[in-house]
Amino acid sequence: MPVTLAEQLNAFLLTLLTGLISGFAYDFYRVLREMLRLKKAGTFAGDLLFWLFLLVVVFGLLLVGNDGEVRFYVFLGLALGAGIHLIFFSSAARRFIYRSIYLFLRTIQVIAAGTVAFFRILTFPFRVVFFLVAWPVAQGGRALRLAGRGIGRAGKSVLGPPVHRFSGGLRTRWQRFSSRWRPRR
């Protein structure tokens, strides 16, 4: 079935628009790559994923626009659309993308700070009660620890060295003595 001139013009305009969208997508990828400061391997993986994504988008748009028929005007429209975008709109698009990403990240920071402030306000009474209960308990524990040290020092002077040193010495002597009878591996 022959394709009319009007259908070819519509398909050409669609491919021109697809080229413009591709140029914008490329600028978006460039901005992300610059912001993330990708190394060689990251750039390779990013390029591969970007071109695969763009291939699917362009194929889908061509399938919808002109039933997937690939003609010379399709390549011309894609190249012309991408060229027009890169020559005339690329710098403005990159500024827009930078500002949009900055605004998005700043919004997330503000929301996170608000959430943290709300959580602190919400938990403030519980923290006050915890401090009022925990501080006296901690002071009592400190007093008992100091008292225990004093009692331990007094006990050492009265009773002599601790018993565990003596029993520890017996254990090492027994291990040395009994190791003579064990079969060697």
C-alpha positions in Angstrom: 0.0 0.0 0.0 1.6 3.3 -1.0 2.2 5.9 1.7 0.9 9.4 1.0 3.0 12.5 1.3 1.0 13.7 4.4 1.7 10.4 6.2 5.4 10.7 5.3 5.4 14.3 6.6 3.7 13.3 9.8 6.3 10.4 10.2 9.1 12.9 9.5 7.8 15.3 12.1 7.5 12.5 14.6 11.1 11.4 13.9 12.2 15.0 14.3 10.4 15.1 17.7 12.0 11.8 18.6 15.4 13.3 17.7 14.7 16.2 20.0 13.7 13.9 22.8 16.8 11.8 22.2 19.0 15.0 22.5 17.3 15.9 25.7 17.8 12.4 27.1 21.4 12.6 26.1 21.8 15.9 28.0 20.1 14.4 31.0 22.6 11.5 30.9 25.5 13.9 30.5 24.4 15.9 33.6 24.0 12.7 35.6 27.4 11.5 34.5 29.0 14.8 35.5 27.3 14.9 38.9 28.2 11.3 39.7 31.8 11.7 38.4 31.8 8.2 36.9 35.1 6.4 36.2 35.8 4.5 33.0 33.9 1.4 34.0 30.9 3.4 35.2 30.9 5.5 32.1 31.0 2.4 29.9 28.1 0.8 31.8 26.1 4.1 31.8 26.7 4.5 28.0 25.6 1.0 27.4 22.4 1.4 29.5 21.6 4.8 28.0 21.9 3.6 24.4 19.8 0.5 25.1 17.2 2.6 26.7 17.3 5.1 23.8 17.0 2.2 21.4 13.9 0.9 23.0 12.3 4.5 23.1 13.1 5.3 19.5 11.9 1.8 18.3 8.7 2.3 20.3 8.1 5.7 18.8 8.9 4.5 15.3 6.5 1.6 15.8 3.7 3.9 16.9 4.5 6.7 14.4 5.0 4.8 11.1 4.5 1.2 11.8 8.2 0.5 12.2 9.1 1.3 8.6 12.6 2.6 8.4 13.2 4.9 5.5 15.7 7.6 4.7 13.6 10.4 6.1 13.5 8.5 9.4 17.3 8.7 9.8 17.2 12.3 8.5 14.5 13.3 11.0 16.3 11.6 14.0 19.7 13.2 13.1 18.1 16.6 12.4 16.1 16.6 15.6 19.1 15.6 17.7 21.3 18.1 15.9 18.8 20.9 16.4 18.6 20.1 20.1 22.4 19.9 20.6 23.0 23.2 18.7 20.1 25.4 20.0 18.7 23.9 23.1 21.4 21.8 24.8 22.9 24.5 27.1 19.5 25.7 28.3 18.3 22.1 28.8 21.5 21.2 30.8 20.9 24.3 33.0 17.3 23.3 33.5 18.3 19.7 34.3 21.0 20.8 36.8 18.5 23.2 38.5 15.8 20.5 38.6 18.0 17.9 40.1 19.3 20.5 42.7 15.8 21.5 43.5 14.7 17.9 43.9 17.7 17.0 46.2 17.1 20.2 48.2 13.4 19.3 48.6 14.4 15.9 49.9 16.9 17.5 52.4 14.2 19.8 53.7 11.7 17.0 54.1 14.3 14.9 55.9 15.2 17.8 58.2 11.5 18.4 58.9 11.0 14.7 59.7 13.9 14.7 62.1 12.7 17.8 63.8 9.2 16.4 64.1 10.6 13.1 65.5 12.7 15.1 68.1 9.7 17.2 69.1 7.6 14.0 69.4 10.1 12.1 71.5 11.2 15.1 73.7 8.9 14.2 76.7 10.1 10.6 76.6 13.7 11.7 76.6 13.1 14.0 79.6 11.4 11.2 81.6 14.2 8.8 80.6 16.8 11.4 81.8 15.0 12.0 85.0 14.9 8.2 85.7 18.2 7.2 84.2 20.4 9.9 85.8 19.8 8.9 89.4 20.2 5.2 88.5 23.5 5.9 86.8 24.7 8.0 89.8 23.7 5.1 92.2 25.6 2.7 90.0 28.7 4.9 90.1 28.5 5.1 93.9 28.2 1.4 94.2 31.1 0.9 91.8 33.3 3.2 93.9 32.2 1.5 97.1 32.9 -1.9 95.6 36.4 -0.8 94.6 37.0 0.4 98.2 35.7 -2.9 99.6 37.9 -4.9 97.1 41.0 -3.0 98.1 40.3 -3.5 101.8 39.7 -7.2 101.1 43.0 -7.6 99.3 44.9 -6.2 102.2 43.2 -8.4 104.7 42.9 -11.7 102.7 45.9 -11.5 100.4 46.1 -12.3 96.7 42.9 -13.6 94.9 42.3 -17.3 94.8 41.9 -17.4 91.0 45.6 -16.6 90.5 46.4 -19.8 92.4 43.8 -21.9 90.6 45.0 -20.5 87.2 48.5 -21.5 88.0 47.3 -25.0 88.8 45.4 -25.2 85.5 48.5 -24.3 83.4 50.6 -26.8 85.3 48.1 -29.5 84.8 47.8 -28.8 81.0 51.6 -28.9 80.6 51.8 -32.2 82.6 48.9 -33.9 80.8 50.1 -32.8 77.3 52.9 -35.3 77.6 50.4 -38.2 77.5 48.3 -37.0 74.6 49.0 -38.6 71.3 50.5 -36.3 68.7 48.8 -35.7 65.4 
